[in-house]
């Protein structure tokens, strides 16, 4: 269905541009608007969406230029997504078709009419048409720095004959803060994004950087004004209206327990099993250690892969690689074998010190470390300490 949707968008754009080219080029009575769509419930909809609308007021035609098209069925899509090599498309459709999609989804659409001169609107229209041609439509998507919102902003700024002044003050916040704000209702997505985002996402973001979010871009555009070469000032937006009303969105509950609750349960189980091992003076719960090391190592595989090979922004500055890396998978066989045969493991002797230092240093690491990560690190520390206590006791007796 997504392939058919993309094909139909391209076909409609070409039919609009070429079958009625003479009519659209003959008129200067064009109007440009910023379209801002409310956030949805899918992970790629959390942040909303931005598009540009061009209306030909003489013949009633309209064109919606959408930089947010992609196809899940593209060959090797998941692999390219992990590598940060996803390609998005700029497509064209009619306003009616665009709004119908959001009405079915139940998310709102707001129109902000841009206060552009006829020359600026014509220049914007020509630039958008050029961008939507097959040879130009594909671009390399970057979540923070080159997405549907930043492309629309750049097109608006390029067509202005003058300078745009953004009147709104910029909130002192990071890119991670905006990610948190948008994914707050979805606890597991919230947790997963925190695992992958590195220290670069915690630096204070400028106004331009914050405008990767369509909601932030819409606010900045609505409060901006244009100053021409003669010093005359005009607001960038003349009027606003709601084209599609927001409906009550039913959030998918998914797994009933939040990551924090799951980690606290894991901590409680760790304390109980460690107490049992110490009481019996032998590592009876080696299966639990196997589970924890697998959990740590598999998470480490993903974070290490993203750290070294992915082109996604900020993932190559992720300090969590100190905790989540493939080392537990490498030594897993020998550690569990020694536990099963009731022998001392050098791994636990070293790791307990390492984990203690990691937990103590999280305050000084220049990256947000979630409470869930600290709880997981504490679980690993308790298991290593219990093993060390057991073998120390056996040596003394």
C-alpha positions in Angstrom: 0.0 0.0 0.0 2.9 2.4 0.7 4.4 1.7 -2.7 1.1 2.3 -4.4 0.7 5.5 -2.3 4.1 6.8 -3.4 3.5 6.0 -7.1 0.1 7.7 -7.0 1.7 10.8 -5.5 4.3 11.0 -8.2 1.8 10.4 -10.9 -0.5 13.0 -9.6 2.4 15.5 -9.3 3.5 15.0 -12.9 -0.1 15.2 -14.2 -0.6 18.4 -12.3 2.6 20.0 -13.5 2.6 19.0 -17.1 -1.0 18.7 -18.1 -1.8 22.1 -16.6 1.6 23.7 -16.9 0.4 26.6 -19.1 -2.4 27.6 -16.8 -0.3 27.6 -13.6 2.5 29.5 -15.1 0.2 32.1 -16.6 -1.1 33.3 -13.2 0.7 35.2 -10.5 -2.2 34.9 -8.0 -0.5 32.3 -5.9 -0.8 31.7 -2.1 1.7 29.7 0.0 0.9 28.2 3.4 2.7 26.1 6.0 0.9 22.9 6.9 1.6 21.5 10.4 0.2 18.1 11.3 -0.3 17.0 14.9 1.7 14.0 16.3 0.3 10.5 15.7 0.7 7.2 17.5 3.3 5.5 15.3 6.9 6.0 16.2 7.6 8.0 13.0 4.5 10.2 13.8 5.5 11.2 17.3 6.9 14.5 16.3 4.2 15.6 13.8 4.8 16.6 10.2 5.3 19.6 8.0 4.4 20.3 4.4 4.0 23.3 2.1 0.7 24.2 0.3 0.6 26.3 -2.9 -2.8 27.5 -4.0 -3.6 28.9 -7.4 -6.4 31.3 -6.5 -7.4 31.9 -10.1 -8.2 28.4 -11.2 -8.7 26.8 -7.7 -5.8 24.3 -8.1 -3.6 23.4 -5.1 -0.4 21.5 -4.6 0.9 20.0 -1.3 4.7 19.4 -1.3 5.6 16.7 1.1 9.2 15.9 2.1 8.2 13.1 4.4 7.6 10.2 2.0 9.4 6.8 2.5 8.8 3.2 1.6 9.1 0.4 4.2 9.4 -2.1 1.3 12.5 -0.5 -0.1 15.2 -3.3 -0.5 17.3 -3.6 2.7 15.2 -0.9 4.4 15.8 -2.1 7.9 19.6 -2.5 7.3 19.8 1.0 5.7 17.8 2.4 8.6 20.2 1.0 11.1 23.1 2.5 9.1 21.4 5.9 8.9 21.2 5.7 5.1 17.5 6.0 4.7 16.3 7.9 1.6 13.2 10.1 1.8 11.2 11.6 -1.1 9.6 14.9 -1.9 6.2 14.2 -3.4 3.2 16.2 -4.5 -0.5 15.7 -4.0 -3.7 17.7 -3.7 -4.8 19.2 -0.5 -8.0 17.1 -0.4 -5.9 13.9 -0.6 -3.5 15.1 2.0 -6.2 16.0 4.5 -8.1 12.8 3.9 -5.1 10.8 5.1 -5.0 12.8 8.4 -8.7 12.7 8.9 -8.6 8.9 8.8 -5.7 8.9 11.2 -7.5 11.2 13.6 -4.7 13.8 13.8 -5.1 17.6 13.2 -3.8 19.8 10.4 -3.2 23.5 10.8 -2.7 26.0 8.0 -0.6 29.2 8.4 -0.8 31.4 5.4 2.6 32.9 4.6 2.8 36.7 3.9 4.9 36.4 0.7 4.9 38.7 -2.3 3.8 37.4 -5.7 7.5 37.1 -6.8 8.5 35.3 -3.6 5.6 32.8 -3.9 6.4 32.2 -7.6 10.0 31.6 -6.7 9.0 29.2 -3.9 6.6 27.4 -6.3 9.3 26.9 -8.9 11.8 25.7 -6.3 9.4 23.1 -5.0 8.5 21.9 -8.5 12.2 21.4 -9.2 12.7 19.5 -5.9 9.8 17.1 -6.7 11.2 16.1 -10.1 12.2 12.4 -10.2 15.9 13.2 -10.5 15.7 15.6 -7.5 13.0 14.1 -5.3 15.2 11.7 -3.3 17.3 13.0 -0.4 19.3 11.4 2.4 17.2 11.7 5.5 18.7 12.9 8.8 16.4 12.9 11.8 17.8 16.0 13.5 19.4 18.0 10.7 17.7 17.2 7.4 14.0 16.2 7.6 10.6 17.3 6.4 10.6 20.3 8.7 14.1 21.6 8.0 13.6 21.3 4.3 10.4 23.3 4.4 12.1 26.0 6.6 15.0 26.2 4.2 12.7 26.6 1.1 10.8 29.4 2.9 14.0 31.3 3.9 15.5 31.0 0.4 12.5 32.6 -1.3 12.3 35.6 1.0 13.5 38.9 -0.5 14.8 40.3 2.8 15.7 38.9 6.2 13.6 36.8 8.5 13.7 37.8 12.2 12.4 35.2 14.7 10.7 37.0 17.5 10.2 34.1 19.8 12.9 33.4 22.4 14.5 30.0 22.3 13.9 27.7 25.2 17.1 26.4 26.9 16.9 22.7 26.1 18.6 19.9 24.3 17.6 17.7 21.4 17.0 14.9 23.9 14.6 17.2 25.8 12.4 17.6 22.7 12.6 13.8 22.0 11.4 13.2 25.6 8.6 15.7 25.2 7.3 14.1 22.0 7.6 10.4 23.1 6.5 10.9 26.7 3.3 8.7 26.4 5.3 5.8 24.9 7.5 4.6 27.7 9.3 1.8 25.9 10.1 4.1 22.9 11.2 6.7 25.3 13.6 4.2 27.0 14.9 2.8 23.7 15.7 6.3 22.3 17.6 7.1 25.5 19.7 4.0 25.0 20.7 5.0 21.5 21.1 8.8 21.8 24.6 9.9 22.8 26.1 12.9 24.5 25.7 15.1 21.5 21.9 15.0 22.0 22.4 16.6 25.4 24.1 19.8 24.3 22.0 22.9 24.3 20.2 23.2 21.0 20.0 26.4 19.0 16.7 27.7 17.5 17.7 26.2 14.1 18.4 22.8 15.7 15.2 22.8 17.6 13.2 23.3 14.4 13.7 19.7 13.4 10.5 19.4 15.3 7.5 20.5 13.2 5.7 21.9 16.2 8.7 24.1 17.1 9.1 25.2 13.5 5.4 26.2 13.3 5.7 28.3 16.4 8.8 30.1 15.1 7.3 30.8 11.7 4.1 32.2 13.3 6.0 34.7 15.5 8.5 35.8 12.8 8.6 38.9 10.7 10.4 39.9 7.5 12.5 43.0 7.0 13.2 44.1 3.4 16.2 46.1 2.2 14.3 49.4 2.8 13.7 48.5 6.4 10.0 47.8 6.0 8.7 45.1 8.3 5.8 42.6 7.7 4.7 39.5 9.6 5.6 36.2 8.0 2.2 34.8 8.7 -1.0 36.6 7.9 -3.7 34.2 9.1 -4.1 30.7 10.5 -6.9 28.2 10.5 -7.5 24.5 11.5 -8.1 22.3 8.4 -8.6 19.1 10.4 -9.6 18.9 14.0 -7.6 16.7 16.4 -9.5 13.7 17.6 -9.1 11.9 20.9 -6.2 9.6 20.2 -6.2 6.2 21.9 -2.6 5.4 22.8 -1.5 1.8 22.3 -0.7 0.5 25.8 1.6 -2.2 24.5 3.4 -4.0 27.2 1.5 -3.2 30.5 4.6 -2.6 32.6 6.9 0.4 32.1 10.7 0.0 31.7 11.2 1.4 35.2 8.8 -1.1 36.8 10.5 -4.0 34.9 13.9 -2.9 36.1 12.7 -2.6 39.7 11.3 -6.1 39.5 14.6 -7.3 38.1 16.4 -5.6 41.0 14.1 -7.3 43.5 14.7 -10.7 41.9 18.5 -10.0 41.8 18.5 -9.2 45.6 16.5 -12.4 46.4 18.6 -14.7 44.3 21.9 -13.2 45.5 20.8 -13.7 49.1 20.0 -17.4 48.3 23.4 -17.9 46.7 25.2 -16.3 49.7 23.2 -18.3 52.1 24.0 -21.6 50.3 27.6 -20.4 49.8 27.5 -21.4 46.1 26.3 -19.8 42.8 23.1 -21.8 42.5 21.4 -19.2 40.2 23.8 -19.4 37.3 20.9 -19.4 34.9 20.0 -15.9 36.1 23.6 -14.7 35.5 23.3 -16.2 32.0 20.2 -14.2 31.4 21.7 -10.9 32.7 24.9 -11.3 30.7 22.9 -12.1 27.5 20.7 -9.1 28.1 23.7 -6.9 28.6 25.6 -8.3 25.7 22.8 -8.2 23.2 22.0 -4.5 24.1 25.8 -4.0 23.7 25.8 -5.4 20.2 23.2 -2.9 19.1 24.8 0.1 20.8 28.3 -0.9 19.6 27.1 -1.3 16.0 25.3 2.0 16.1 28.4 3.6 17.7 30.9 2.5 15.1 28.9 2.0 11.9 25.7 4.1 11.9 25.5 7.5 10.4 22.6 8.5 12.6 23.3 11.8 14.4 24.6 11.6 18.0 24.8 7.8 18.3 28.6 7.9 17.9 29.0 9.8 21.1 27.1 7.3 23.3 28.8 6.8 26.6 26.6 3.8 27.4 29.0 1.7 25.3 31.0 1.5 28.6 28.2 -0.6 30.1 26.5 -2.2 27.1 29.1 -3.8 24.8 29.7 -7.3 23.4 32.3 -8.3 26.0 29.8 -10.3 28.2 28.9 -12.4 25.1 32.6 -13.2 24.4 33.3 -14.4 27.9 29.9 -15.9 28.6 30.8 -19.5 28.1 33.8 -19.5 30.5 32.1 -17.5 33.2 29.0 -19.7 33.3 31.1 -22.8 33.1 33.1 -21.8 36.2 29.9 -20.9 38.1 28.4 -24.3 37.3 31.5 -26.0 38.5 31.6 -23.8 41.6 34.9 -22.2 40.7 36.1 -18.6 41.1 35.6 -16.3 38.1 38.1 -13.6 37.5 35.4 -11.9 35.4 33.3 -11.1 38.4 36.3 -9.9 40.4 37.1 -7.3 37.8 33.6 -6.4 36.8 32.3 -5.6 40.3 35.0 -2.9 40.5 34.2 -1.6 37.0 30.5 -1.5 37.6 30.9 0.3 40.9 33.0 3.0 39.2 30.5 3.3 36.4 27.6 3.8 38.7 29.6 6.4 40.7 30.7 8.3 37.6 27.3 8.6 35.9 26.9 12.0 37.5 30.1 13.2 35.8 29.4 11.6 32.4 28.3 14.4 29.9 25.3 12.5 28.9 21.8 11.8 30.3 21.8 8.3 32.0 18.3 7.1 32.8 17.4 5.6 36.1 16.6 2.3 34.3 20.2 2.0 33.1 21.5 2.6 36.6 19.2 -0.1 38.0 20.4 -2.6 35.4 24.0 -1.7 36.3 23.2 -2.2 39.9 21.7 -5.7 39.2 24.9 -6.7 37.4 27.0 -5.3 40.3 25.0 -7.2 42.9 25.5 -10.5 41.0 29.2 -9.9 40.7 29.5 -9.0 44.4 27.5 -12.1 45.5 29.9 -14.3 43.5 32.9 -12.6 45.0 31.5 -12.9 48.5 30.8 -16.6 48.0 34.4 -17.4 46.9 35.9 -15.2 49.6 34.0 -17.0 52.2 35.0 -20.4 50.8 38.7 -19.4 50.8 38.4 -18.5 54.5 36.7 -21.7 55.5 
